[in-house]
């Protein structure tokens, strides 16, 4: 499945969330990650995030699609972290 994660967390947890998400997805912009995950990876990522964030202070939005064929991405301006060169 193709996943996009957008987050807005307290500054004390930003680094921890970013480091954690990098183990699963590609960083594409400040507080935004995307990539392909298996069902198992998705649930591990979700559970790991729930242990890092504080539900009453932080916000994490996860968009989930069957695969990237259903996503049309348009980049305006600079691309912060191009992912098309990944092996």
Phi, psi and omega per residue, in radians:
X1 nan 2.682 3.124
X2 -1.747 2.312 -3.026
X3 -2.256 2.422 2.988
X4 -2.132 2.238 3.119
X5 -2.067 2.237 3.107
X6 -2.134 2.307 -3.100
X7 -2.415 2.668 3.060
X8 -2.420 1.703 -3.067
X9 -2.126 2.818 3.107
X10 -0.972 2.508 -3.086
X11 -0.949 -0.488 3.129
X12 -1.164 -0.422 -3.079
X13 -1.918 -0.080 -3.083
X14 -0.994 -0.872 -3.124
X15 -1.059 -0.712 -3.126
X16 -1.165 -0.753 3.116
X17 -1.133 -0.779 -3.132
X18 -1.072 -0.827 3.129
X19 -1.067 -0.744 3.140
X20 -1.114 -0.836 -3.099
X21 -1.137 -0.525 3.111
X22 -1.089 -0.372 3.105
X23 -1.320 -0.264 -3.099
X24 -2.035 -0.631 -2.965
X25 -2.308 3.043 3.108
X26 -1.686 2.290 3.072
X27 -1.300 2.249 3.141
X28 -2.086 -0.374 -3.134
X29 -2.922 2.883 3.117
X30 -0.843 2.139 3.089
X31 1.105 0.423 3.121
X32 -2.377 2.277 3.088
X33 -2.275 2.678 3.093
X34 -2.583 2.805 3.055
X35 2.733 3.104 3.134
X36 -1.598 2.354 3.079
X37 -2.356 2.620 2.959
X38 -1.401 2.949 3.105
X39 -1.029 -0.739 3.135
X40 -1.125 -0.764 3.099
X41 -1.091 -0.685 3.137
X42 -1.038 -0.824 -3.119
X43 -1.219 -0.598 3.056
X44 -1.131 -0.746 3.131
X45 -1.102 -0.806 -3.133
X46 -1.069 -0.783 3.127
X47 -1.137 -0.713 3.116
X48 -1.107 -0.736 3.104
X49 -1.093 -0.701 -3.113
X50 -1.116 -0.415 3.101
X51 -1.437 -0.363 -3.107
X52 -1.592 -0.768 -3.022
X53 -1.443 2.857 3.038
X54 -1.931 2.010 -3.037
X55 -0.999 -0.483 -3.111
X56 -1.584 -0.089 -3.113
X57 -2.143 -0.548 -2.990
X58 -1.886 2.824 3.118
X59 -2.345 2.256 3.051
X60 -2.296 2.230 3.096
X61 -2.036 2.250 -3.129
X62 -2.058 2.125 3.057
X63 -1.776 2.306 -3.056
X64 -2.242 2.205 3.108
X65 -2.205 2.703 3.134
X66 -0.958 -0.743 3.022
X67 -2.855 3.098 -3.032
X68 -1.269 -0.088 3.073
X69 -1.147 -0.382 -3.095
X70 -1.633 0.109 -3.097
X71 -2.066 2.205 3.015
X72 -1.911 2.040 -3.069
X73 -1.876 2.195 3.073
X74 -2.053 2.190 -3.138
X75 -1.885 2.189 3.085
X76 -1.970 2.316 -3.069
X77 1.447 -2.685 -3.082
X78 -1.401 2.591 3.044
X79 -1.671 2.043 -3.020
X80 -1.142 -0.692 -3.094
X81 -2.556 1.478 -3.117
X82 -1.008 2.344 -3.113
X83 -1.933 -0.028 -3.092
X84 -1.318 -0.109 3.100
X85 -1.699 0.085 -3.123
X86 -1.289 2.556 3.118
X87 -1.716 nan nan
